[in-house]
């Protein structure tokens, strides 16, 4: 947590521009309740709130949550923000409680059953998560936090998959993400 607090203080990973994947997936949706897991500085939570969604934004970084709150206040928006360490089970996703859950660049495999259960029938899961990468120029990363090829798709194989893609190189996200990524938009049946 302290490491991420410091990164946000330095302005790293603090872009306000949402992922193109989220923009495409949510542009024609009727607003409802949304959960932004590991929201960081809030770019996805703010994008959804601006479109009328009732958003809960969760992150373990107090600084990231403070930035999210300040940005929301500056835009006259209300969000529910929570500082919670998901790895320590400090937040539980209630079953059938969200119309949309997004997870961008955060991999905690034990959280996927809660994500799946937390989306209402007909609701969406939107995820973009880094993958293992054999490119030697890519900064090494703990493989526990990297998806294997096909892994994300297998987690939602019984859902209606609207979009699935594994990038060959780094994705085109406006944030500071420079490695292979698996992305999915799936509707709960």
C-alpha positions in Angstrom: 0.0 0.0 0.0 2.7 2.5 0.9 4.4 1.8 -2.5 1.1 2.7 -4.3 0.5 5.7 -2.0 3.9 7.0 -3.1 3.3 6.4 -6.8 0.1 8.3 -6.7 1.8 11.2 -4.8 4.4 11.4 -7.6 1.5 11.5 -10.2 2.2 8.0 -11.6 -0.9 6.1 -12.8 -3.0 9.2 -12.2 -4.4 9.7 -15.7 -8.0 10.9 -15.8 -8.7 9.4 -19.2 -10.7 6.1 -19.0 -9.8 2.9 -20.8 -11.1 2.8 -24.4 -12.4 -0.7 -23.5 -14.7 0.8 -20.8 -15.8 3.7 -22.9 -16.8 1.3 -25.8 -18.5 -1.2 -23.4 -20.5 1.4 -21.4 -21.4 4.0 -23.9 -24.9 2.7 -24.7 -25.7 1.1 -21.3 -28.5 2.3 -19.0 -26.8 3.5 -15.8 -27.2 1.4 -12.7 -24.8 0.4 -9.8 -21.2 -0.1 -10.6 -18.1 -1.3 -8.7 -14.6 -0.2 -9.7 -12.2 -2.7 -8.2 -8.7 -1.4 -7.4 -9.8 2.0 -8.7 -6.5 3.8 -8.2 -6.9 7.5 -8.9 -10.5 6.9 -10.1 -10.5 7.4 -13.9 -13.0 4.6 -14.5 -15.2 5.4 -11.5 -15.4 9.1 -12.5 -16.2 8.2 -16.1 -19.1 6.0 -15.0 -20.4 8.5 -12.4 -20.4 11.3 -15.1 -22.8 9.1 -17.0 -25.2 8.6 -14.1 -23.9 5.4 -12.6 -24.0 5.0 -8.8 -20.4 4.0 -8.3 -18.5 2.3 -5.5 -14.7 2.8 -5.9 -12.4 0.5 -3.9 -8.6 0.7 -3.5 -6.1 -0.2 -0.9 -4.2 3.1 -1.4 -5.5 5.9 0.8 -3.8 8.5 -1.6 -5.5 7.0 -4.6 -8.9 7.2 -2.9 -8.2 10.8 -1.8 -7.4 11.8 -5.4 -10.6 10.0 -6.6 -12.6 11.9 -4.0 -11.1 15.3 -4.9 -11.7 14.7 -8.6 -15.3 13.8 -8.0 -15.9 16.8 -5.7 -14.3 19.1 -8.3 -16.8 17.8 -10.9 -19.7 18.0 -8.5 -20.2 14.3 -8.5 -20.9 11.8 -5.7 -19.1 8.5 -5.4 -18.9 6.0 -2.6 -15.1 5.5 -2.0 -13.6 2.9 0.3 -10.0 2.2 1.3 -9.9 -1.6 1.6 -7.2 -4.2 1.1 -8.9 -6.8 -1.1 -6.2 -9.4 -0.4 -7.1 -9.1 3.3 -10.8 -9.5 2.6 -11.6 -5.9 3.9 -14.4 -5.6 1.3 -16.9 -8.2 0.3 -18.8 -8.0 -3.0 -22.4 -8.7 -2.1 -24.1 -11.2 -4.4 -26.3 -9.9 -7.3 -25.6 -6.3 -6.2 -24.0 -4.6 -9.3 -25.0 -4.0 -12.9 -21.4 -3.5 -13.8 -18.1 -4.5 -12.2 -14.9 -3.4 -13.7 -11.4 -4.6 -12.9 -8.5 -2.9 -14.7 -5.0 -4.1 -14.2 -5.5 -5.8 -10.9 -5.3 -9.6 -10.6 -6.4 -11.4 -7.5 -7.6 -14.8 -8.6 -9.4 -15.5 -5.4 -11.7 -12.4 -6.1 -13.2 -13.8 -9.3 -15.9 -15.9 -7.6 -17.1 -12.7 -5.8 -17.0 -10.7 -9.0 -19.0 -13.4 -10.8 -21.5 -13.6 -8.0 -21.7 -9.8 -7.5 -22.9 -9.0 -11.0 -26.7 -9.1 -11.5 -28.1 -11.3 -14.2 -27.8 -9.3 -17.4 -25.0 -7.2 -15.9 -21.5 -6.8 -17.2 -18.0 -7.7 -16.1 -15.4 -5.6 -17.8 -11.7 -6.5 -17.2 -8.3 -5.7 -18.6 -5.5 -7.5 -16.8 -1.8 -7.9 -17.6 -0.6 -11.2 -19.0 2.7 -13.1 -18.9 5.1 -11.7 -21.5 8.2 -13.3 -23.0 9.4 -10.0 -24.3 12.7 -9.4 -22.6 12.3 -5.6 -22.8 9.2 -5.6 -20.6 9.9 -4.9 -17.0 9.8 -8.1 -15.0 6.7 -8.6 -12.8 5.7 -11.2 -10.3 4.0 -13.9 -12.3 1.3 -14.3 -9.5 -0.1 -11.0 -10.8 -0.1 -12.0 -14.5 -2.7 -14.0 -16.4 -1.8 -17.0 -18.5 -3.1 -17.1 -22.1 -6.8 -17.9 -22.2 -7.2 -17.7 -18.4 -9.5 -14.7 -18.3 -11.7 -16.1 -21.0 -12.0 -19.4 -19.0 -13.2 -17.5 -15.9 -16.2 -16.3 -17.9 -16.8 -19.2 -20.3 -20.4 -19.7 -19.1 -21.2 -16.0 -19.7 -22.1 -14.2 -22.9 -18.8 -12.9 -24.1 -19.3 -9.7 -26.0 -15.6 -9.0 -26.4 -12.4 -10.9 -25.7 -8.9 -10.0 -26.8 -5.3 -10.7 -25.8 -2.9 -8.1 -27.0 0.3 -9.2 -28.7 2.1 -6.2 -27.4 1.2 -3.6 -24.8 -2.4 -2.5 -24.9 -3.5 0.9 -26.1 -4.9 2.0 -22.8 -4.3 5.7 -22.0 -2.8 4.8 -18.7 0.8 3.7 -18.0 0.4 0.1 -19.0 3.1 -1.3 -21.2 2.7 -5.1 -21.4 0.5 -7.7 -22.9 -3.1 -7.6 -21.7 -6.2 -9.8 -21.7 -9.4 -7.9 -21.9 -13.0 -9.1 -21.7 -16.6 -7.7 -21.7 -19.0 -10.4 -20.6 -22.7 -10.4 -19.7 -24.0 -12.6 -16.9 -26.7 -15.0 -18.2 
